[in-house]
Amino acid sequence: MPLQTEKEFTGDMGLLIVGILFCLPYAIYYYVSNKETMVICPQCQESVNKQASICRYCDEDLDQHRPSGDRDEVIN
């Protein structure tokens, strides 16, 4: 089964809150520009870095779920 992906905010939450309070357009830009594609571990369903080969939560080998072992080929 191929790995699934999702977009997740990876920026600093404090800066986002300050941006919302003082400058909403900046906060929106900051939120959108700090979203990264993450893969979902098939074992524990946690989000991990797209480049990871082992899940940091359950130690599942993620490379065995990638098509042809390529780290850049992740299916949505």
C-alpha positions, -999 to +999 in steps of 0.1 A: +000+000+000+016+034-010+021+061+015-005+089+018+004+125+022-011+156+038-002+193+041+006+204+077+016+237+092+052+235+105+059+271+115+060+288+149+025+291+164+034+321+184+043+341+153+011+331+137-010+343+167+009+376+168+004+380+131-034+374+135-036+400+162-016+427+145-016+420+108-040+395+093-025+395+057+009+387+071-005+359+093-023+343+062+009+345+042+030+330+071+005+302+075+004+293+038+042+296+033+050+273+062+029+243+051+049+212+042+039+179+027+041+151+053+036+114+049+012+094+071+027+063+087+006+033+077+012+016+111+004+044+137-013+070+114+010+098+126+025+125+102+062+123+097+087+141+074+085+133+037+122+123+037+121+100+067+128+063+061+117+052+096+086+065+116+098+084+146+067+073+166+066+035+160+099+027+142+080+014+111+102+011+080+085+036+056+108+027+026+090-007+022+057+012+015+072+035-012+069+025-048+104+013-061+120+027-029+121+062-042+116+089-014+102+115-038+074+093-052+047+097-026+011+092-036-017+115-023 
